Amino acid sequence: MTIKFSKDHEWINAADANASVVGITVHAQDALGDVVFVDLPEVGKSFAQGEVAGVVESVKAAADVYMPVTGEVVEVNEALRADPSLANSDPLGAGWFFKVKLADASQLDALLDEATYTEFAKNA
């Protein structure tokens, strides 16, 4: 599994360039606390890398969800919309936010690997 991380605390599993899975990191959900609402992007909408693609709200705060790479949203996690707490209980699994078709796979090279992100998150 090829998971990369952004400095905005999103992860992307790019095992399938036509449907790469995006979510928020364990660090992000820890910082937010109990997630109570998610605003997911529209299927078919394209976003540039770094553009706001959604919102996650918790009992403590609201935060933007940024697109880690340029691409088109091909699926959203309706289970997460129905049960936002999945972002807390399983942020790297069932709590995924959306799937994206990559416009430029080379953008993945600028994202962080797990060890580098873990070190970065310690100081975030």
C-alpha positions, 0 to 999 in steps of 0.5 A: 500500500502506497500511502503519502501524507500532506503537511495539511494532515491528509493522506492519500493511498495512490495504489489505484491512480484512477481511484486514489483514496483520501482521508485525514490523518490520525494526527488530524483527528486527534487534534480535532476531537470527536468528529460530528459532521463532514462536508464532502466534495461533489463527485465529478468536481476537479480540484487543484492540489492544495485547494479546499475539497471539503470540511470536517467539523468536530466538537472543538473546531472546524477544519478544511480538508485539502486536496493532496494532489490535483484530480477529479473526485470519482467517489465520496464515502457516504458511510462517513457522511452518515456516521462522521465518527468513522473519521475518529475510529478508523481514519486510515480505513473506513473513515476515508473521505473521497476517491480521486482520479489523479491528474498528475501522479508526479505530484505524489513525489512531493508528499511525505512518506510515513516516517517523515510525516510522523516526525513532522506531526510531532511539531505540528 
